[in-house]
Amino acid sequence: MPFSGLDAWLSSRAAAGRFSGAVLIRQGERVVFSGAYGQASRRWAVPNRLALRFDTASITKLFTAVAALQLVDEGRLELDTPISGIVELTGTTISPRVTVRHLLTHTSGIADDADEEAGESYEALWVDKPVYSVTRTRDHLPNFAAKPPNFPPGEGCRYCNAGYVLVGLAIEEITGTAYRDHVRHAVFARAGMTASDFFDRREAAPDVAEGWDPVTGADGRITGWKQNIFSYPPIGSPDGGAHATVADLVRFLRAVRAGELLSAERTEQFLTPQVRHHGDVWFGFGLEFTLGPDGSVRNYYKDGGNAGAGGIARHYPAENLDVALLSNAEYGSLAVIREIDRRIRNA
């Protein structure tokens, strides 16, 4: 079994402060691995549990993409409609040629609030701007709407958080409902994600892990821990920050494949690579795909990382495996994701 010894490996990393979170791996109807490690609160030494809700960071983009594609199914949105025809963008640098399709597939060319591919820090946005002032979707616009674009629409592929903020604004304009409220009933409720929600970190919601990352000395050793309360806005937005359990992430993947969220046509579209990003990695509508040498899909996934948050939701078609990992520390989560993937590929 590829997961033999994984529990001990994760426990060892958690003991060293190098992983904190929960893991669930399911093959069809059978759970083949599960475990929770580390602490939900560094301040109070509360242990993590499988039933805890974790910040999903950019995995949230999957919920935004599905909500948009549902509107396409309903005939209320077309993928090739210019975003400026839906959302008021007068006075911005966003080209009138940018479409919803461009935004969902990271081919819009618009500038990001913090350009991850250029190594910019999202946390740095909030040094001079109070995080508590950004709670509505439109509050994010000033962080990117006046910046020069990276390339003309459709003439490149560059990961862009801001594109999903614009899609979220389109969802609000079309439905007349706040983004978070719409996703709660159109995605979470329909997928059976009963534990998932958007939690404000200023409120005392139960069973929600706190985000912490280590403070390290010059020699790389951990000397303390810093909470992420000033690292980004207090509540999630269309590009990141919804909360979920690992079980709910697996439920989402299964609900999509079962056609519970989208029509057959839109489900196939969602599960099909759309544009090549680099190497064997392709982008879809929220999902990312790893292709084999013959062009077949080895796996599809969405990962996420932010201060005090990290994780992935991934499906391996050939092995019929769903993997969900959520961490309340950005530090260490990528190494765990890679180890699980290595074990599955080498099995």
Secondary structure, 3 states (H helix, E strand, C coil): CCCCCHHHHHHHHHHCCCCCEEEEEEECCEEEEEEEECEEECCCCEECCCCCEEECHHHHHHHHHHHHHHHHHCCCCCCCCEHHHCCCCCCCCCCCCCEHHHHHCCCCCCCCCCCHHHCCCCHHHHCCCCHHHCCCHHHHHHHCCCCCCCCCCCCCCCCCHHHHHHHHHHHHHHHCCCHHHHHHHHHHHHHCCCCCECCCCCCCCCCECCCEEEEECCCCCEEEEEECCCCCCCCCECCECCEECHHHHHHHHHHHHCCCCCCHHHHHHHCCCCEEEECCEEECCCCEEEECCCCCEEEEEEEEEECCEEEEEEEECCCCEEEEEEECCCCCHHHHHHHHHHHHHHC
